[in-house]
């Protein structure tokens, strides 16, 4: 069976064997490879049933649509897109990626020009790449909704489409803001006749008090980690970095060996969120946890990132992995959150609370946490109860009508 889209592989069988070899080289287990082979067998049967003599990206999409209508018990539908993506990447000569980054998710061809124009507009106006990636994700989510609703031209958008896309989103607060910005761009660029941004429902963002935990709670959290079972040592080191150094989840996931100077006992990074350099002391407790992970649990790899996935192909962890690890141990510890957050941000805020309770100046706390805005520390005042008590005023003695009424009530 000849491959239409690439002459790197002359037959389907060569493509299949090439992907199996790639998986094995990435340390996939025998069971993991077997799951791929099950889907390969279904693809091969699909080709034979339809008299096809080649495999291509288009064939893969048709196969997926067929499987949605004729699901097989032994084939997990959730795994098929990943298998098809890996086959397409091999055909196109792309590098192996564990997960497709959100910014690379495709928009329908009929809307690609609008999405690219929007992203270029954001770059020209000085938005950070991390922010642009988020806007790209929401923008592509919206145009994909339009496409599945039968809309092929951006000028055909109606308020009902906007409301439908909004209701389908699982992150309505951020989606609302991003969609409003995209629609304003379309209007200001003359791509739509009317400004549709006002049709995006508004979402109130409650002003939450930062989530902080007591020293007893954080000790309970750390003690619940079973470091005898992988990835216990990795998760323990991650939580200590968040709790003792205050790094954000994205910065923890991106840590490389170049970021840590074990001789000088310093951590040096360029923060992902602010793009500002941060230099902080590597505390002995944190250093010990990192070394324990590196020496006893981290899989052999030439990857420069410190923290790797425990499962094949042992690629660098993501910020979601950091959050999931912390949240999982919060649940395991039995700590009652009571509406408080349970991720890395909560541990970061807990560090700020501890520093302030030790009378560390707000500006010093801001520098330790790597915050750019001088006003960022104002919200810490909300949980700095000790300092607020120093500002408490004496209640003045009651007088006049209020005092008289109270005396009357006491005499009854």
N, C-alpha and C positions, 0 to 999 in steps of 0.2 A: 504494500500500500504506500503510494508516494505522498510525500508531504508537499502541499501547495505553497505554504507560507514561508518555507525555509528549505535550503538545500543542505543544512547541517545534518539532517537525518533523512535517509532515503526511504525508510519504512516506519509504520506505526510501531513495530516491534522494537526498532532501534531507539525510538523516542521513549518508549516505555522502559526499556532496560537502562537508558541513560539517566532517567529520573530515579530509578531504583538505586543505581550506583551512587547518585548524588545524595540520596537519603542516607545510605549506609556510611558515606564519607562524613556526614554531619552527625554521626553517632546515634541515628535512630535505632530504636530497639527492634527486635525481630517482630514483635507484635505491631509496632507502629508501621513497619514496612508492609506487613500483611494487610493492614487496613487500606493502604493505598492499592495493593494488588487486587483486593476485592472490587474496588471501583474501576480499576483497569479492565478487569474481566467484563464488567457491565458495559464499558465503553466499546470493547471489542465486539460484544454481542450486538450492540446497537449499530455499529458500522456494518456488520454482516446482514442484519435484518433489513437495513435500508439500502443495501447494495452500494455502499459508499466505498470508494477505493483510496480515500485519504483522510487524514485528521488535520483539522485546522481550528483556529479560535472560534470560528462560526459554527463548526460542527460541535465543539464543546458546549456552546450556548444552547444549540438545539437539543443536545443530549440532556442538559440540565432541565430544560423546559419539559422534555419528555418524562424525566424521572419524577418531576413534581406531580405529573398526572398519573404516573404508574409507579408509585413508591415500592421499593423492595424492603422487606423486613431486615435483611442482613446488611443493607447499605444505609448509613446515616446521611440524611440529606444535608446536614450542617457541614459535613466534611467535603462534599463534592465541589463547592466553589474553590476551596483551597487547592484541591488536586488539579482542577482545571487551570487555576492561576499558575501553578508550578509548571504544568505542561506548556502553557503559553509563554512563560518566561524563558523556558528552555528553547522553544522555537525561535524566540526573538533575541536570544543571546543575552538576556538580562541576568544580573547577579541574583543569587539566592537571597530572599528576604523572609524573615520569620513571619512578620505581619506586614500587610500593606499599610503604609502610613496614611492617615486620614486625608492629607492633602493630595494623595495620588489616586483617590477614588474617582472614577471617571464620571464626567457629566455627559449626557446625551450629545451626540454630534451637533444637533440643531441648536444647542445652547452653549457650546464651548466658547464661541466668540464673546458672548456676554460675560461669562465667568472670567475669562482671561482679561478682558477689559476692566472688570471690577477689581481684580487682584493687582493689576498694574496701577490702577487709580489709587489703591490703598498704599502701594509702595511709594508712589510719587508724593503722597501726603505724610510720609514718615512713619507709617505703622511698622512695628517690629515683625519679623518673619514668623515668630511664634503666634502672634495675633492674626497675621494673614492666613496662617494654616487653619486656625479656628474659623475664620470668616469663610474660607474656601470650603470647609466641611459643611457649614450651614447652607452656603449658597448652592452647593451641589445637591444637598439634600432637598432643597426647595425645587430646583429645576427637574430633578428626578421625579418628584411628586407631580409636577406639571406634565411631564412626559407620560407617566402612567395614567394620567387623567385625560390623555388625548390631545394635549396642547403641544403644538410643534413650533409656534412662533411666540416670542416674548411679548409681542404687542397684543396677544389674545388673552392676557391675564385678566381675570375678573375677581371681584372681592370674594366670591365663593371659593375660588382656588386658594386665596390667601388664608382664609379661615380654615379650610380643610387641611392645608399643610401645617398650620399652627396646631390644630387639634391632634394631629398625628404625631407631633414631636413629643418626646419624653423629657425634654429639657426646655420647657416653655419660656422660662425667664430669659435665658441666654439666646434662645432661638428668636424670641420676639425682638430683641435689640438688634441682632445680626440681620434678620429679615428686613427690618425697617431701614437699615443702612443700605442694603442691596437695592431695595425698591427706590430709595431716594436717588441712588446712583443712576438707575435706569431712567428715571424722570429727568434728572439734570443733564444726562447725556443725550436726551432726545430719543431714546429707544422705546419709550412708551409715551402715550399722549397725555395721560393724567398721572398725578402723584398718588400712588396707591399706598404709600406708607401709613396714612391715617387709618387704613382699614386693618392694620395689624393690631390684634388685641393687646392691651397693656397688661403687664403682670407686675403686681406689687412685690417689691423685695423687702421683706421684713428686716428691720435693723436688729440683728442678733448680737447678743453679748458674746465675745470670743469664748470659745470652749477651752476651759482649763481644768486640770486634774490635780488633786492633792498629792503630796509626796507619798503617802501611803498607797494611793491608787496606782501611781506610776511604778512603785516598787512591786506591787502585786502584778502589774502588767508584764514587767520584765521577768519576774520569777516564774511566770506560767509558760515561758518558752522552753520547749524540750530541745536542748542543744545536742542531744545524743542522736536525734533523728534529723536527717536532711529535709529541708533547708533551715534547720533551727539556728545554726550559727550565723548564717547569712541574715535571717530575719532579726536576730538579736542585735547584730551590728548595725543594721538599718535603723532600728528603733532607738539605739543609743545615739546615733548620729543626729537623728531628728530631735531627740530629747535633750542632749547635752550640747550640741553645736548649733541646732536650730536651722539646719539646711532644709530647703524646700524639697518636695518629693522629686521634682524633675531634676534638681541638681544632684540628689543622692543617686538617682538612676544613671546619671551621666558621669559619675566619678571615674576617673582613670588613674593609673599608677603615676602619671605625670602630675596629677593634682595633689598628691600627698608626698611631702618631704619627711620621710621617717627619721632622717638625721637631725633636721632642724625642728622636728615636731610641729610642722605647720601644714595647713590645708590651704591651697591657693586655687580658686576657681573664677571663671567668668560666669556670673549668674545668668541663668537662662531667661528669667523673667525681665530683668532690668538691664542685662548686658553690662553690668558694672562689676569690676574686679572685687573679690572678697578674699581677705587673708585672715584666717583665724587659727588659734592654737589647737593642735591635736592633743586632746586630753589623754592621759595615760589609760583611763578606763576604755575610751573609744579605740585607742591604738591596740590594746590587748584584744578587744573583740574582733577587730578587722584582721589582725594577725592569726587569730584562732580560726577564722573562716578561711583565710588564704592557705594556711598550712594543713588543715584537716578536712575541708569540705569542698572547696572550689575545684571544679573539674579542670583538668589540664587543658589549656587553651592559650593561643597567642593573642587573643583579643585583649586590647589595652584597658577595657573596662573592668573595674574591680568586681562588680556584682553581676553574676550570670544566672540565667535560668537553670533550674535544677534538672529540667527535662531536656532531651535532645531537641534541637542541635546546640544547646548551651550558648545561646546568643545573649547579648546584654539585656538586662531587665528594663521594663518601661516604668513610667511614673504610676501607671495603673497597678503594676505588680507591687510597687512600694506601698501604695494605699491598701491593696488587698491583704498584704502581709500584716500590716499594722492592725487593720480592722478585724482580721481573723483572730488575732491574739487578744484583742479587746473582748470579742465575744467569748473566747475560751476562758478568759480570766474571770468572767462573771461580774465585771464592774458595771454598775448601773449607770448608764450614760445620762439618762434623764433629759433627753433632747440635745445633749452635747454631741459635737462631731467626734468621730472615732478614727480619723486618719492622721497623716503626718502633720497637717496644719494645726491640729489640736495639740500635738506634742510641741510644736514650734511656739504656740501661744503659751503653753504651760511653762516653757523655758523663760519667756518674757515675764510671765507672772512671778516666777521664782526670783528672777534678777531684780525686779522692781521691789519685791518684798524685802530684799536684802539691801535696799536703799541705793541700788545702782542708778545713776542719773538716766533720765529718759533718752538723752542723746547718745549715751554709751550703749544703751539697749538697741537703739536704732542702728548703730554701727555694727554691733555684734550680729544682728539679724540681716544685715546687708540691705537695709531699706534706704531708698533714695529720697523719699518725701519726708520732710521734717514733721509734717502733720500726721504721719502714720502712727506715731506713738500715742497720739491723743486718745485713741480708743482703748489703750491699756489702762487709762484712768478709770474705766468702768469697773475693772476688777481689782484695782489697787485700793481695797477697802481700808487697809491700814493707814495709808496716806490721807484718804478722804476723812477718816475719823479725826485726824489732827486739825482739819479745817472746820469741824463741826462747831456751830455757834450755840451759846447758851440760850435756852428757851426763856424769853423775857417773862417777868411775873405778870399774871393776868390782872386786868383792871377793867373798870367800866361795867357795861352790861353783862359781858361774859362772866366776870368774876361774881357779880351779884346773882346771876342765874345759878352758878355752881354752888354758891352758899345756900341758896334757897333749896336746891336739890338735896344738899347734905342735911338740912334741918328737917326734911320730911321723913 
